[in-house]
C-alpha cells in the first residue's frame, strides 16, 4: 500500500519565485477560479512584494509577489494579528484550522480561489518574531487526477494524500501520465519527488516508501 502526496507552490517561471506548500473549504472565497494562475493573476489578488511590514527589524529575507519573509520587533500574537488584519481588509476570509501557541501562530486565508498561508514564530532574538506569508495558489489539490484505486487520507490547502495498493513505481508513472493529460509539464525530479508546472504554479508529487509501516509507502 502507498500514499501519494501532492504539494503545491506558486513559482515565477521567468525571474523570481512565488511560493506555496495547499484544508479544503466550502466558503465562497475559496472557490476555484479556473486553470492554475499566471503571475499577473496572482498579483491582482495579492502582491506580497507590496505588502506592508510590521515593525521590521531589517530588510526582508525574501520578498516577491507570492512570498514574504521577515523579522518583526513584536510578540507572536501582535505580529500574527497584524497580518490577519491586513488580509481581511483586502477581502480575504480566514479558513478553519488555524493554530496558536507560545511557539507559533499560523492560519490560512482565501480569496477568489487563492489561499495564503501565514506563519509567525520566534525569530531567535529576544522580542522578535519571524513572519512568513506564502501564496499557495489557486489549485484545489483534491481535484487533481489520481489513479482510480487511490483512496484519499488527507486533503489540505497545501497537501493532499492518497493510499493505493499499487507499487510506488506504477503509481508514480500513473500520476505523471494523468497530470500530463491535464496540462501539467515536467519540471524536474529529486529522488522520489516529481515536480510539475502549469502557468505560475509548481506542483510536487511524492511517492515513497514509509519507514516501519509494513511495506507501505508515502
C-alpha positions, -999 to 999 in steps of 0.1 A, spaced: 0 0 0 12 35 -7 5 71 -2 6 97 -29 14 132 -16 8 163 -36 23 196 -25 18 230 -41 38 260 -48 34 291 -69 65 298 -90 75 326 -113 88 307 -143 109 336 -155 128 356 -129 116 351 -93 96 328 -71 60 326 -59 57 301 -31 32 275 -17 32 242 1 -20 239 -3 -76 225 41 -103 224 16 -131 248 25 -166 254 13 -165 292 18 -172 311 -14 -138 329 -12 -122 295 -16 -139 286 -49 -115 278 -78 -112 305 -105 -101 283 -133 -67 270 -146 -35 274 -125 -28 311 -121 -4 332 -140 19 356 -122 -4 385 -133 -35 368 -120 -18 361 -86 -6 396 -83 -40 410 -90 -53 391 -59 -24 398 -36 11 412 -44 33 404 -14 61 425 -28 40 455 -18 25 440 14 31 463 45 57 452 70 51 452 108 79 467 129 105 451 106 140 449 122 158 447 89 152 442 52 130 411 44 149 379 39 126 372 9 100 394 -8 83 389 -41 47 387 -55 39 354 -37 63 352 -8 73 374 21 96 366 50 110 390 76 116 396 113 94 419 134 100 436 167 69 421 183 54 392 202 39 364 182 2 374 188 7 410 177 27 400 146 1 375 135 -29 398 143 -13 424 120 -10 400 91 -46 388 97 -59 424 98 -42 433 65 -55 403 47 -91 407 60 -90 443 49 -81 431 14 -111 408 12 -96 375 24 -115 352 47 -98 332 74 -103 295 69 -108 270 98 -78 251 112 -56 280 124 -32 273 153 -17 294 181 7 286 209 37 301 227 59 289 199 40 295 167 8 310 152 -5 301 118 -35 304 96 -48 301 60 -68 328 42 -87 326 10 -99 349 -17 -110 343 -53 -98 307 -52 -64 316 -39 -51 305 -5 -24 324 15 -6 308 45 7 329 74 31 316 100 47 335 128 74 320 151 102 331 174 130 346 154 159 337 177 164 372 191 145 382 222 114 402 215 114 393 177 90 373 157 97 357 123 69 363 98 63 341 67 35 347 42 31 324 12 7 324 -16 -4 288 -21 -20 294 -55 -55 287 -68 -53 249 -74 -75 227 -53 -54 196 -47 -83 173 -41 -94 180 -77 -61 168 -93 -63 135 -111 -51 104 -93 -51 66 -102 -86 51 -99 -77 29 -69 -62 58 -49 -81 64 -16 -79 99 0 -65 101 35 -60 138 39 -66 170 19 -54 205 28 -46 238 13 -10 227 5 -10 189 8 -33 161 -4 -25 125 5 -38 92 -10 -32 55 -5 -31 27 -31 -23 -10 -33 -2 -4 -65 36 -3 -64 53 31 -59 68 29 -94 35 22 -110 17 48 -90 44 75 -98 41 66 -135 3 68 -134 3 101 -116 27 116 -142 5 104 -171 -27 118 -156 -11 151 -148 4 155 -182 -31 148 -197 -43 178 -176 -17 202 -190 9 199 -163 45 199 -176 75 180 -160 97 204 -140 124 182 -127 129 154 -101 146 149 -67 147 113 -56 111 101 -52 97 136 -59 84 147 -92 79 184 -100 54 198 -125 44 233 -136 15 249 -152 15 287 -157 30 301 -125 22 271 -103 46 244 -93 33 211 -81 52 184 -62 41 147 -64 59 124 -39 56 86 -39 79 69 -15 83 40 9 71 47 45 96 35 71 85 9 97 49 6 83 49 -30 70 58 -22 34 35 7 29 47 38 11 41 75 14 
